Amino acid sequence: MGSPMRVGVIGVGVISQQYFEHFPALPDLELVAVADIDVERARTVGAAQGVRGSSVEDLLAANDVDVVLNLTIPAAHADIATRALAAGKHVYGEKPLAMSTAEAAPVLELAERAGLRVGSAPDTVLGTGIQTARAALDDGAIGTPVAAAVSWSAPGHELWHPAPAFYYQPGGGPLLDMGPYYLTSLVSFFGPVVRVSGSGTRSTRERTIATGPAAGTTIPVDIDTHVVAILEHESGVVSTVTVSFEVWASRSPLFEVYGTAGTLGVPDPNRFSDTVSIATADDREWRDLPTTAGYADAGRGYGLADMAHAIATDRPHRASGELAYHVLEIMEAIATAAHEHRVVTVDSRVDRPATVPAGARPETW
């Protein structure tokens, strides 16, 4: 490919460490700078990573940064992406793409005008777990897909995160926090969603931070903490999705796809490489499938590396802004359906991203 793409990270909170861990395995990427609203924190993290730490403004103005990895809180995603694109840099961000489609659309339009790329997490779906499941579906392993069911739940992120308040404000909640993993997988499996219906609620349970310097602090809750949705895909498949911060324990299947000739047990799309299982109409006994697709031993940053190689080879990247926009519109439609008690049409369309072949590396495919 030539020279690696030079990366500047904005936002050095908890999630940034997972990206830093995987940069050494991604030759298409070179970390050159980090920045944060807390400049001293950026300098400390930069020193630990062997790169410079600076203010956000200095990083955006830097001539040696080709792409901004945007790891800020959701409320800042669109602003940082816009500023990065205006500075002539590609941008790849954590999910969601923005707080709303109204915020996200101008970001994609600016990128199109500038000839720049926008990418977005989750890239977990590029690992061997979801990619092997997709390959099995495309190969007809369970016949024609009819429906899918997702059920993700937890008591709440305040039990483990030292600064979880943003999870309970607009832009957070189980839908915008965890929904992208499952919705991105569903769109990758079955194509775009055309209609949604749903319902949401929240309990009166007091949320108290359990760990870190703010332990014991009560968190205000301004979002729905239990959301249920029905998705109609353009392909005819119907998916049901439940995401919740209200469940102390559950025996619900995490992710299953039901076809005319069997059932596929899909691994957690918040992870990269768990095992896919299948039970067919012939024997109805569960067995594990061998890995047949996906980036092996992947971690956060593989979507950015895939985008870097796609830019160099002039092909579409898989964890694209357009896919993230469609997922954001689905989530927005679910929230509208829940609050207005009606079926909501999803206007955007997106192509299914290309499958990651078995044994692929981001720098070679």
Salt bridges, closest charged atoms under 4 A:
GLU40 OE2 - ARG43 NH1 2.78
GLU57 OE2 - ARG83 NH2 3.54
ASP64 OD1 - ARG52 NH2 2.66
ASP66 OD1 - ARG6 NH2 2.95
ASP79 OD2 - ARG83 NH1 3.45
ASP138 OD2 - ARG134 NE 3.33
ASP138 OD1 - ARG352 NH2 2.88
GLU158 OE2 - ARG205 NH1 3.82
GLU158 OE2 - ARG207 NH1 3.31
ASP177 OD1 - LYS95 NZ 2.98
ASP177 OD2 - HIS157 NE2 2.61
ASP224 OD1 - ARG202 NH2 3.24
ASP224 OD2 - HIS339 NE2 3.22
GLU232 OE1 - ARG195 NE 2.99
GLU234 OE2 - ARG349 NE 3.20
GLU246 OE1 - ARG205 NH2 3.57
GLU246 OE2 - ARG207 NH2 2.95
ASP274 OD2 - ARG271 NE 2.79
ASP306 OD2 - ARG315 NH2 3.32
ASP306 OD2 - ARG318 NH1 2.57
GLU340 OE1 - ARG342 NE 2.58
GLU363 OE2 - ARG361 NE 3.76
